[in-house]
């Protein structure tokens, strides 16, 4: 929910909410793994198979999410998951 709340509806644009949520879960897994200096559990392929969302859609949404979260972290000087 934190990752989703960082991204304004204007930045989300007309993206499919289901695909966006799958990608946010994938991004969150990567952020949590980084915070704990561990390997992430989800892969794009696994998320794709579990949700029937194309890997390229997850990759496309994830790249936008990653960019926005990176900008957020630079200005807020905090971790996303506390």
N, C-alpha and C positions, 0 to 999 in steps of 0.2 A: 504494500500500500504506500510505503514511503517513496518508492521509485515513481509510482504512478502520480503521487501528489506533487512531485517536483516538476513534472511536465505539464504545462498549461494546456488547456483545450485548444488554444490557438496553435501551439506547436504540434499537437497531435494531428491537427487538420482533419481530413476525411478518412483517416485510417480505420480499418475494421477493428472494432473494440475487442473482439475475441482474439484476433491475431496480436493486437497490441498487448493484451494481458498475458498471453503465452510468452511473448518476447520480454515483457517486464519480469516475469518469473525467471526466465533464463538469465536476464541481466542481474537480477537480485542474487541468484545462486553464485554468479561470478563475483559479485561484490562481497558477499558473505565469505566466500572462499579466500578472497584477497585479504579481508580483514583478519582472518584467522590463519593466514599464510598456509592454506591448504589447497588442494586441487578441487576444482568445482565438480559437482556430481552430474549436472545436466550437460548434455551435448545438444547441438542443434538437431542432430539426427534423432536422439532419444525424445526430445520435446516434440519433434515433428511426428514421430510414430505414435506417441501417446495422445496427441491432440488432433491428428489428421490435418495439420497445418504444414504447408510446404516449407522446406528448409530455407529456400531463398527468401520467403516472406519473413521468417524469423530473423534471418540475417539482415534484411533491409530495415526492419523495425529496430532491431538491436543496435545497428549503427547510429540511428538517430537518438535512441535512448542513451547510448554511451556518450555521445557528444554533449547532450543536454546535461546529463548527470556530472560529467567532467567540468562543465562550465559552472554548475551549481557548487560543486566542491571547492573550486578555486575562489569563489566569492564568499562562501560561508565557513570555510576553514573548519569543517567538521566531517566526521564520517557519516555515512548514510545510515548505518545500523549501529545503534548505541546499546 
